[in-house]
Amino acid sequence: MSDEVQENAPVEEPAPVEEPAAEEPKEEAPKEEAPKAASSSCSGGCPWEMIAEPFQKSDFFAKAKEIFMWNDLMKSLAVFVVVNIFFVLLLCYEFTVVGLICWIFFFALLAALCVDIMYVVAFFKGEQAKSIIAEKAPEITLPKEYIDGFFQLVSAIVQAFLGVCINAVLLRSIPFSLGMIFGFLFLIYLAGHMGICGMVYCAILFCFIWFRLYNDHQQAIDDLWAKIKDFVNKQIEQLKEKLNKPKAQ
């Protein structure tokens, strides 16, 4: 009897073991970044490289540089004389750019009419005649690649200059930002006394002088520039030491 009771007794199933719930990953609080120290190097693009980049990438300037180098003396001299006459008329005789260009073509047209006067007379008489200028003069086409290259270079220079100004305002490089104070004052002075034409004229004259001078005396100029940079850096370091030096109580 006891055996039957034991056989018919209900078998207790083991209680299911509850697995511990997986812990949800806790979001880490964002770490506060320490304030960045003011940089003395060319961070965010060196200003000198930003200004030089449009000239280095421009095919138009590469061809113009051959004139500035005075390798072909007659060609460079002719361009130098034309540039000086053009800007002297603009700056000293109050011509405008458009007006001066129109005057040049006006006198060129009068000269062509005088040279080919028989062709003009034959036209009014209704006679057939050949133009001396049309036969002897070579076919003149607008140098499209030079015009496009010039305006692309101007656009790139403007973008680079604005980028340098923005970097100076954002204090990307403290020494450069401080130097740009004097740079802005110098440009304001030039713009007020010379205007845009005068500044372009000075830039072109600088190119005629600088490229040949640097080519002939590159080592001496590089050494002088290195000494100037070392002197400026030393002055900046001395100023930092004076500012960071604890005051004696």
Buried (B, 14 or more C-beta within 10 A) or exposed (E): EEEEEEEEEEEEEEEEEEEEEEEEEEEEEEEEEEEEEEBBEBBBBBBEEBBEBBBEEBEBBEEBBEBBBBEEEEEBEEBBEEBBEBBEBBBEEEBEEEEBEEEEEEEEEEEBEEBBEEBBEBEEEEEEEEBBEEEEEEEEEEEEEEEEBBEBBBEBBEEBBEBBBEBBEEEBBBBBBEBBEEBEEEBEEBEEEBEEBBBBBEEBBEBBEEBBEEEEEEEEBEEEEEEEEEEEEEEBEEEEEEEEEEEEE
